[in-house]
C-alpha cells in the first residue's frame, strides 16, 4: 500500500502541475487500507474518492482477482459510510465519495446512493456502459451488412427503428449530425436514458424528488445479518433496517 509521504507528495506534484481537481480511485481493499485511503483523502483534501468493490474492473475483467478477491460492494461501502461519518462527526473534511463495483441498473444506483448518503455523490460504472456501447456497435455493423438478426428485425432494420431514442436525438441534433453518430454511441445513450427513467420512477415512488434527498431511510434489511450491520452503522435513532 501507498505510504502517507508518497501520497502527500503525489497530490502536491499534481497541484503544482496545474491540476484543479485531484481524484483517487481505490479497489476492494481490506478495512484497514480503506480507512487509510479515506484518512489520506481527508487530510490532503482531495476532491473525489472512488471506492470500487469486488467484483470490478474494466479492460482486464472478468478475471479471478477482480471478481472473487477483496471485499464485496455492500460490505465495503458500509465501511466507507462508517469511516466518512466518523470524520464528519469529528469536524474533519470529507471529500465527495463515489461508489463502484458491479452497478448495472437503476435500483442498484439508488441503493448505492442511499447506502452512502449523505457522503456518496456518484455511482461509478464500467462494464454495463461498455457492454451497451459494444452491443450498439455490433447492431450497426449488422445494419450496414443487411444482416440484422431476427430478434432485432421485429423492430426494423434502420437505426431509427431499432434504437428507441433515435427519433428524439434526430430531432435534437438534426439529420446531418445524427447520421454521423456511431451506433455504439446510440447504444450507450439509450442505456443511460433507460437508467435515468428507471431512477426517476424509483425516486418518485419513494417521494424523493432530488438526488440530495435520497437517504439511508430508503433502505430496508431483508436478512438478519444485514439488519444487524445496519444497526451497527446507523446511530441516528431510526428503527433497524430503515422503513
Phi and psi restraints in degrees (value plus and minus 20) as a CYANA .aco file:
   2 UNK   PHI     -88.4   -48.4
   2 UNK   PSI     127.0   167.0
   3 UNK   PHI    -108.7   -68.7
   3 UNK   PSI     138.8   178.8
   4 UNK   PHI     -82.8   -42.8
   4 UNK   PSI     -55.9   -15.9
   5 UNK   PHI     -83.9   -43.9
   5 UNK   PSI     -66.1   -26.1
   6 UNK   PHI     -88.9   -48.9
   6 UNK   PSI     -54.8   -14.8
   7 UNK   PHI     -83.3   -43.3
   7 UNK   PSI     -68.5   -28.5
   8 UNK   PHI     -80.9   -40.9
   8 UNK   PSI     -60.6   -20.6
   9 UNK   PHI     -85.7   -45.7
   9 UNK   PSI     -59.8   -19.8
  10 UNK   PHI     -84.5   -44.5
  10 UNK   PSI     -63.3   -23.3
  11 UNK   PHI     -82.2   -42.2
  11 UNK   PSI     -63.8   -23.8
  12 UNK   PHI     -83.3   -43.3
  12 UNK   PSI     -62.2   -22.2
  13 UNK   PHI     -82.5   -42.5
  13 UNK   PSI     -61.9   -21.9
  14 UNK   PHI     -83.4   -43.4
  14 UNK   PSI     -62.0   -22.0
  15 UNK   PHI     -89.3   -49.3
  15 UNK   PSI     -57.2   -17.2
  16 UNK   PHI     -84.3   -44.3
  16 UNK   PSI     -51.8   -11.8
  17 UNK   PHI     -96.7   -56.7
  17 UNK   PSI     -25.4    14.6
  18 UNK   PHI      87.6   127.6
  18 UNK   PSI     -14.8    25.2
  19 UNK   PHI     -85.7   -45.7
  19 UNK   PSI     105.5   145.5
  20 UNK   PHI    -103.6   -63.6
  20 UNK   PSI     -47.3    -7.3
  21 UNK   PHI    -154.5  -114.5
  21 UNK   PSI     119.0   159.0
  22 UNK   PHI    -139.2   -99.2
  22 UNK   PSI     105.7   145.7
  23 UNK   PHI    -136.5   -96.5
  23 UNK   PSI     133.3   173.3
  24 UNK   PHI    -152.1  -112.1
  24 UNK   PSI     112.9   152.9
  25 UNK   PHI    -135.2   -95.2
  25 UNK   PSI     107.7   147.7
  26 UNK   PHI    -127.5   -87.5
  26 UNK   PSI     151.0   191.0
  27 UNK   PHI    -127.2   -87.2
  27 UNK   PSI    -182.7  -142.7
  28 UNK   PHI    -101.1   -61.1
  28 UNK   PSI      47.5    87.5
  29 UNK   PHI     -93.2   -53.2
  29 UNK   PSI     140.5   180.5
  30 UNK   PHI     -88.4   -48.4
  30 UNK   PSI     139.4   179.4
  31 UNK   PHI     -73.4   -33.4
  31 UNK   PSI     -62.6   -22.6
  32 UNK   PHI     -82.9   -42.9
  32 UNK   PSI     -59.3   -19.3
  33 UNK   PHI     -95.6   -55.6
  33 UNK   PSI     -52.5   -12.5
  34 UNK   PHI     -83.9   -43.9
  34 UNK   PSI     -63.5   -23.5
  35 UNK   PHI     -80.6   -40.6
  35 UNK   PSI     -59.5   -19.5
  36 UNK   PHI     -83.4   -43.4
  36 UNK   PSI     -62.6   -22.6
  37 UNK   PHI     -83.1   -43.1
  37 UNK   PSI     -61.7   -21.7
  38 UNK   PHI     -85.1   -45.1
  38 UNK   PSI     -63.6   -23.6
  39 UNK   PHI     -85.2   -45.2
  39 UNK   PSI     -63.8   -23.8
  40 UNK   PHI     -83.5   -43.5
  40 UNK   PSI     -61.4   -21.4
  41 UNK   PHI     -82.0   -42.0
  41 UNK   PSI     -56.3   -16.3
  42 UNK   PHI     -93.7   -53.7
  42 UNK   PSI     -66.5   -26.5
  43 UNK   PHI     -83.7   -43.7
  43 UNK   PSI     -56.1   -16.1
  44 UNK   PHI    -126.4   -86.4
  44 UNK   PSI      -6.6    33.4
  45 UNK   PHI      31.3    71.3
  45 UNK   PSI      31.1    71.1
  46 UNK   PHI     -94.1   -54.1
  46 UNK   PSI     146.6   186.6
  47 UNK   PHI    -109.4   -69.4
  47 UNK   PSI     -53.3   -13.3
  48 UNK   PHI    -167.7  -127.7
  48 UNK   PSI     112.6   152.6
  49 UNK   PHI    -137.1   -97.1
  49 UNK   PSI     101.7   141.7
  50 UNK   PHI    -124.9   -84.9
  50 UNK   PSI     109.0   149.0
  51 UNK   PHI    -136.9   -96.9
  51 UNK   PSI      95.8   135.8
  52 UNK   PHI    -128.2   -88.2
  52 UNK   PSI      99.5   139.5
  53 UNK   PHI    -108.8   -68.8
  53 UNK   PSI     148.3   188.3
  54 UNK   PHI    -107.5   -67.5
  54 UNK   PSI     121.3   161.3
  55 UNK   PHI    -102.5   -62.5
  55 UNK   PSI     132.4   172.4
  56 UNK   PHI    -171.2  -131.2
  56 UNK   PSI    -179.3  -139.3
  57 UNK   PHI      80.3   120.3
  57 UNK   PSI     143.3   183.3
  58 UNK   PHI    -144.1  -104.1
  58 UNK   PSI    -110.9   -70.9
  59 UNK   PHI     -83.0   -43.0
  59 UNK   PSI     -54.6   -14.6
  60 UNK   PHI    -104.2   -64.2
  60 UNK   PSI     -34.9     5.1
  61 UNK   PHI    -116.5   -76.5
  61 UNK   PSI     142.0   182.0
  62 UNK   PHI    -100.9   -60.9
  62 UNK   PSI     116.2   156.2
  63 UNK   PHI    -165.1  -125.1
  63 UNK   PSI     144.8   184.8
  64 UNK   PHI     -78.1   -38.1
  64 UNK   PSI     -65.4   -25.4
  65 UNK   PHI     -81.3   -41.3
  65 UNK   PSI     -67.6   -27.6
  66 UNK   PHI     -94.2   -54.2
  66 UNK   PSI     -49.5    -9.5
  67 UNK   PHI    -105.2   -65.2
  67 UNK   PSI     -59.4   -19.4
  68 UNK   PHI    -143.1  -103.1
  68 UNK   PSI     -23.6    16.4
  69 UNK   PHI    -129.7   -89.7
  69 UNK   PSI     138.1   178.1
  70 UNK   PHI      69.8   109.8
  70 UNK   PSI    -195.3  -155.3
  71 UNK   PHI    -115.2   -75.2
  71 UNK   PSI     110.2   150.2
  72 UNK   PHI     -83.3   -43.3
  72 UNK   PSI     139.0   179.0
  73 UNK   PHI     -77.8   -37.8
  73 UNK   PSI     -66.4   -26.4
  74 UNK   PHI     -79.9   -39.9
  74 UNK   PSI     -67.4   -27.4
  75 UNK   PHI     -86.6   -46.6
  75 UNK   PSI     -63.5   -23.5
  76 UNK   PHI     -84.9   -44.9
  76 UNK   PSI     -64.1   -24.1
  77 UNK   PHI     -94.8   -54.8
  77 UNK   PSI     -45.0    -5.0
  78 UNK   PHI     -86.2   -46.2
  78 UNK   PSI     -62.7   -22.7
  79 UNK   PHI     -81.8   -41.8
  79 UNK   PSI     -62.1   -22.1
  80 UNK   PHI     -77.7   -37.7
  80 UNK   PSI     -64.7   -24.7
  81 UNK   PHI     -80.1   -40.1
  81 UNK   PSI     -64.8   -24.8
  82 UNK   PHI     -80.7   -40.7
  82 UNK   PSI     -64.3   -24.3
  83 UNK   PHI     -85.6   -45.6
  83 UNK   PSI     -63.4   -23.4
  84 UNK   PHI     -85.8   -45.8
  84 UNK   PSI     -59.4   -19.4
  85 UNK   PHI     -83.4   -43.4
  85 UNK   PSI     -59.8   -19.8
  86 UNK   PHI     -85.1   -45.1
  86 UNK   PSI     -61.8   -21.8
  87 UNK   PHI     -80.6   -40.6
  87 UNK   PSI     -65.4   -25.4
  88 UNK   PHI     -82.4   -42.4
  88 UNK   PSI     -60.6   -20.6
  89 UNK   PHI     -84.7   -44.7
  89 UNK   PSI     -47.0    -7.0
  90 UNK   PHI    -107.4   -67.4
  90 UNK   PSI     -18.3    21.7
  91 UNK   PHI      55.8    95.8
  91 UNK   PSI      -1.1    38.9
  92 UNK   PHI    -114.2   -74.2
  92 UNK   PSI     139.5   179.5
  93 UNK   PHI     -86.4   -46.4
  93 UNK   PSI     112.0   152.0
  94 UNK   PHI    -138.6   -98.6
  94 UNK   PSI      96.4   136.4
  95 UNK   PHI     -88.1   -48.1
  95 UNK   PSI     143.0   183.0
  96 UNK   PHI     -80.1   -40.1
  96 UNK   PSI     119.1   159.1
  97 UNK   PHI    -134.0   -94.0
  97 UNK   PSI     123.2   163.2
  98 UNK   PHI    -145.6  -105.6
  98 UNK   PSI     122.0   162.0
  99 UNK   PHI    -134.2   -94.2
  99 UNK   PSI     128.3   168.3
 100 UNK   PHI    -170.1  -130.1
 100 UNK   PSI     148.7   188.7
 101 UNK   PHI     105.3   145.3
 101 UNK   PSI      58.0    98.0
 102 UNK   PHI      64.9   104.9
 102 UNK   PSI      -8.9    31.1
 103 UNK   PHI     -89.6   -49.6
 103 UNK   PSI     109.8   149.8
 104 UNK   PHI    -151.0  -111.0
 104 UNK   PSI     -62.9   -22.9
 105 UNK   PHI    -142.6  -102.6
 105 UNK   PSI     152.2   192.2
 106 UNK   PHI     -86.1   -46.1
 106 UNK   PSI     -51.6   -11.6
 107 UNK   PHI     -86.9   -46.9
 107 UNK   PSI     -56.5   -16.5
 108 UNK   PHI     -88.2   -48.2
 108 UNK   PSI     -56.8   -16.8
 109 UNK   PHI     -81.6   -41.6
 109 UNK   PSI     -66.6   -26.6
 110 UNK   PHI     -84.9   -44.9
 110 UNK   PSI     -60.0   -20.0
 111 UNK   PHI     -81.9   -41.9
 111 UNK   PSI     -62.5   -22.5
 112 UNK   PHI     -83.1   -43.1
 112 UNK   PSI     -63.0   -23.0
 113 UNK   PHI     -86.3   -46.3
 113 UNK   PSI     -59.4   -19.4
 114 UNK   PHI     -89.0   -49.0
 114 UNK   PSI     -61.5   -21.5
 115 UNK   PHI     -82.2   -42.2
 115 UNK   PSI     -54.5   -14.5
 116 UNK   PHI    -123.8   -83.8
 116 UNK   PSI     -13.6    26.4
 117 UNK   PHI     -84.6   -44.6
 117 UNK   PSI     123.5   163.5
 118 UNK   PHI    -114.0   -74.0
 118 UNK   PSI      -7.2    32.8
 119 UNK   PHI    -107.4   -67.4
 119 UNK   PSI     -52.9   -12.9
 120 UNK   PHI     -99.9   -59.9
 120 UNK   PSI     102.6   142.6
 121 UNK   PHI    -127.7   -87.7
 121 UNK   PSI     -37.9     2.1
 122 UNK   PHI    -162.0  -122.0
 122 UNK   PSI     136.0   176.0
 123 UNK   PHI    -139.0   -99.0
 123 UNK   PSI     104.5   144.5
 124 UNK   PHI    -110.6   -70.6
 124 UNK   PSI     118.6   158.6
 125 UNK   PHI    -155.1  -115.1
 125 UNK   PSI     129.4   169.4
 126 UNK   PHI    -159.5  -119.5
 126 UNK   PSI     -82.2   -42.2
 127 UNK   PHI     -82.9   -42.9
 127 UNK   PSI     -64.3   -24.3
 128 UNK   PHI     -78.4   -38.4
 128 UNK   PSI     -74.3   -34.3
 129 UNK   PHI     -80.9   -40.9
 129 UNK   PSI     -58.5   -18.5
 130 UNK   PHI     -83.8   -43.8
 130 UNK   PSI     -63.0   -23.0
 131 UNK   PHI     -82.1   -42.1
 131 UNK   PSI     -61.4   -21.4
 132 UNK   PHI     -82.8   -42.8
 132 UNK   PSI     -62.5   -22.5
 133 UNK   PHI     -85.0   -45.0
 133 UNK   PSI     -60.7   -20.7
 134 UNK   PHI     -87.5   -47.5
 134 UNK   PSI     -59.5   -19.5
 135 UNK   PHI     -84.7   -44.7
 135 UNK   PSI     -63.4   -23.4
 136 UNK   PHI     -80.2   -40.2
 136 UNK   PSI     -61.8   -21.8
 137 UNK   PHI     -83.6   -43.6
 137 UNK   PSI     -62.5   -22.5
 138 UNK   PHI     -82.9   -42.9
 138 UNK   PSI     -62.9   -22.9
 139 UNK   PHI     -81.8   -41.8
 139 UNK   PSI     -59.5   -19.5
 140 UNK   PHI     -80.2   -40.2
 140 UNK   PSI     -60.4   -20.4
 141 UNK   PHI     -85.1   -45.1
 141 UNK   PSI     -58.2   -18.2
 142 UNK   PHI     -89.0   -49.0
 142 UNK   PSI     -52.5   -12.5
 143 UNK   PHI     -85.2   -45.2
 143 UNK   PSI     -66.2   -26.2
 144 UNK   PHI     -83.6   -43.6
 144 UNK   PSI     -54.1   -14.1
 145 UNK   PHI    -108.5   -68.5
 145 UNK   PSI     -18.7    21.3
 146 UNK   PHI      34.9    74.9
 146 UNK   PSI      21.3    61.3
 147 UNK   PHI    -150.7  -110.7
 147 UNK   PSI      24.9    64.9
 148 UNK   PHI     -84.5   -44.5
 148 UNK   PSI     109.4   149.4
 149 UNK   PHI     -78.7   -38.7
 149 UNK   PSI     133.0   173.0
 150 UNK   PHI     -78.2   -38.2
 150 UNK   PSI     -60.6   -20.6
 151 UNK   PHI     -90.1   -50.1
 151 UNK   PSI     -33.0     7.0
 152 UNK   PHI    -120.2   -80.2
 152 UNK   PSI     -49.9    -9.9
 153 UNK   PHI     -79.4   -39.4
 153 UNK   PSI     -44.4    -4.4
 154 UNK   PHI     -83.2   -43.2
 154 UNK   PSI     -40.6    -0.6
 155 UNK   PHI    -111.0   -71.0
 155 UNK   PSI     -44.8    -4.8
 156 UNK   PHI     120.9   160.9
 156 UNK   PSI    -194.0  -154.0
 157 UNK   PHI    -148.1  -108.1
 157 UNK   PSI      -0.5    39.5
 158 UNK   PHI    -144.2  -104.2
 158 UNK   PSI     139.2   179.2
 159 UNK   PHI     -76.2   -36.2
 159 UNK   PSI     -61.8   -21.8
 160 UNK   PHI     -83.3   -43.3
 160 UNK   PSI     -47.7    -7.7
 161 UNK   PHI    -105.5   -65.5
 161 UNK   PSI     -57.5   -17.5
 162 UNK   PHI    -102.8   -62.8
 162 UNK   PSI     -62.6   -22.6
 163 UNK   PHI    -113.4   -73.4
 163 UNK   PSI      99.0   139.0
 164 UNK   PHI     -86.2   -46.2
 164 UNK   PSI     -42.7    -2.7
 165 UNK   PHI    -110.8   -70.8
 165 UNK   PSI     -21.0    19.0
 166 UNK   PHI     -80.8   -40.8
 166 UNK   PSI     -65.0   -25.0
 167 UNK   PHI     -84.0   -44.0
 167 UNK   PSI     -61.4   -21.4
 168 UNK   PHI     -86.3   -46.3
 168 UNK   PSI     -60.7   -20.7
 169 UNK   PHI     -87.0   -47.0
 169 UNK   PSI     -60.3   -20.3
 170 UNK   PHI     -81.5   -41.5
 170 UNK   PSI     -61.5   -21.5
 171 UNK   PHI     -86.6   -46.6
 171 UNK   PSI     -59.4   -19.4
 172 UNK   PHI     -94.3   -54.3
 172 UNK   PSI     -61.0   -21.0
 173 UNK   PHI    -114.7   -74.7
 173 UNK   PSI     -42.3    -2.3
 174 UNK   PHI      71.4   111.4
 174 UNK   PSI     137.2   177.2
 175 UNK   PHI     -81.2   -41.2
 175 UNK   PSI     -62.5   -22.5
 176 UNK   PHI     -83.4   -43.4
 176 UNK   PSI     -70.4   -30.4
 177 UNK   PHI     -86.6   -46.6
 177 UNK   PSI     -62.2   -22.2
 178 UNK   PHI     -80.3   -40.3
 178 UNK   PSI     -62.3   -22.3
 179 UNK   PHI     -85.7   -45.7
 179 UNK   PSI     -40.2    -0.2
 180 UNK   PHI    -107.0   -67.0
 180 UNK   PSI     -30.9     9.1
 181 UNK   PHI     -87.1   -47.1
 181 UNK   PSI     107.9   147.9
 182 UNK   PHI     -84.6   -44.6
 182 UNK   PSI     126.6   166.6
 183 UNK   PHI     -87.2   -47.2
 183 UNK   PSI     -44.1    -4.1
 184 UNK   PHI     -81.8   -41.8
 184 UNK   PSI     -59.2   -19.2
 185 UNK   PHI     -86.4   -46.4
 185 UNK   PSI     -57.6   -17.6
 186 UNK   PHI     -83.3   -43.3
 186 UNK   PSI     -62.2   -22.2
 187 UNK   PHI     -81.6   -41.6
 187 UNK   PSI     -63.6   -23.6
 188 UNK   PHI     -84.7   -44.7
 188 UNK   PSI     -65.6   -25.6
 189 UNK   PHI     -82.8   -42.8
 189 UNK   PSI     -63.3   -23.3
 190 UNK   PHI     -83.4   -43.4
 190 UNK   PSI     -60.3   -20.3
 191 UNK   PHI     -80.6   -40.6
 191 UNK   PSI     -66.2   -26.2
 192 UNK   PHI     -90.3   -50.3
 192 UNK   PSI     -51.7   -11.7
 193 UNK   PHI     -84.2   -44.2
 193 UNK   PSI     -58.7   -18.7
 194 UNK   PHI     -82.6   -42.6
 194 UNK   PSI     -64.5   -24.5
 195 UNK   PHI     -82.1   -42.1
 195 UNK   PSI     -63.2   -23.2
 196 UNK   PHI     -82.7   -42.7
 196 UNK   PSI     -64.9   -24.9
 197 UNK   PHI     -85.6   -45.6
 197 UNK   PSI     -63.0   -23.0
 198 UNK   PHI     -83.0   -43.0
 198 UNK   PSI     -60.6   -20.6
 199 UNK   PHI     -86.6   -46.6
 199 UNK   PSI     -59.2   -19.2
 200 UNK   PHI     -81.6   -41.6
 200 UNK   PSI     -59.8   -19.8
 201 UNK   PHI     -85.8   -45.8
 201 UNK   PSI     -63.9   -23.9
 202 UNK   PHI     -83.0   -43.0
 202 UNK   PSI     -62.9   -22.9
 203 UNK   PHI     -85.6   -45.6
 203 UNK   PSI     -59.4   -19.4
 204 UNK   PHI     -83.8   -43.8
 204 UNK   PSI     -60.7   -20.7
 205 UNK   PHI     -82.6   -42.6
 205 UNK   PSI     -51.9   -11.9
 206 UNK   PHI    -109.0   -69.0
 206 UNK   PSI     -18.2    21.8
 207 UNK   PHI      37.9    77.9
 207 UNK   PSI      21.7    61.7
 208 UNK   PHI    -137.9   -97.9
 208 UNK   PSI      79.3   119.3
 209 UNK   PHI    -117.5   -77.5
 209 UNK   PSI      16.4    56.4
 210 UNK   PHI    -197.2  -157.2
 210 UNK   PSI     124.1   164.1
 211 UNK   PHI     -79.4   -39.4
 211 UNK   PSI     -50.7   -10.7
 212 UNK   PHI     -88.2   -48.2
 212 UNK   PSI     -33.2     6.8
 213 UNK   PHI    -112.9   -72.9
 213 UNK   PSI     -30.3     9.7
 214 UNK   PHI     -87.2   -47.2
 214 UNK   PSI     110.7   150.7
 215 UNK   PHI    -163.4  -123.4
 215 UNK   PSI    -199.3  -159.3
 216 UNK   PHI     -90.8   -50.8
 216 UNK   PSI     -32.8     7.2
 217 UNK   PHI     -95.9   -55.9
 217 UNK   PSI     -23.5    16.5
 218 UNK   PHI    -108.6   -68.6
 218 UNK   PSI     -19.7    20.3
 219 UNK   PHI    -121.1   -81.1
 219 UNK   PSI     129.4   169.4
 220 UNK   PHI    -155.2  -115.2
 220 UNK   PSI     119.0   159.0
 221 UNK   PHI    -108.5   -68.5
 221 UNK   PSI     108.7   148.7
 222 UNK   PHI    -121.0   -81.0
 222 UNK   PSI     -28.0    12.0
 223 UNK   PHI    -151.9  -111.9
 223 UNK   PSI     139.7   179.7
 224 UNK   PHI     -80.5   -40.5
 224 UNK   PSI     -60.9   -20.9
 225 UNK   PHI     -83.8   -43.8
 225 UNK   PSI     -65.9   -25.9
 226 UNK   PHI     -90.0   -50.0
 226 UNK   PSI     -52.4   -12.4
 227 UNK   PHI     -84.5   -44.5
 227 UNK   PSI     -60.1   -20.1
 228 UNK   PHI     -85.7   -45.7
 228 UNK   PSI     -60.3   -20.3
 229 UNK   PHI     -82.9   -42.9
 229 UNK   PSI     -57.3   -17.3
 230 UNK   PHI     -86.2   -46.2
 230 UNK   PSI     -61.0   -21.0
 231 UNK   PHI     -83.4   -43.4
 231 UNK   PSI     -56.3   -16.3
 232 UNK   PHI     -88.8   -48.8
 232 UNK   PSI     -48.6    -8.6
 233 UNK   PHI    -125.8   -85.8
 233 UNK   PSI     -32.6     7.4
 234 UNK   PHI    -133.0   -93.0
 234 UNK   PSI     102.0   142.0
 235 UNK   PHI    -145.4  -105.4
 235 UNK   PSI      15.9    55.9
 236 UNK   PHI    -127.7   -87.7
 236 UNK   PSI      -6.4    33.6
 237 UNK   PHI      70.3   110.3
 237 UNK   PSI     -22.1    17.9
 238 UNK   PHI     -95.3   -55.3
 238 UNK   PSI     137.1   177.1
 239 UNK   PHI     -82.3   -42.3
 239 UNK   PSI     118.7   158.7
 240 UNK   PHI     -74.3   -34.3
 240 UNK   PSI     114.6   154.6
 241 UNK   PHI      70.7   110.7
 241 UNK   PSI     -17.9    22.1
 242 UNK   PHI      56.6    96.6
 242 UNK   PSI    -168.8  -128.8
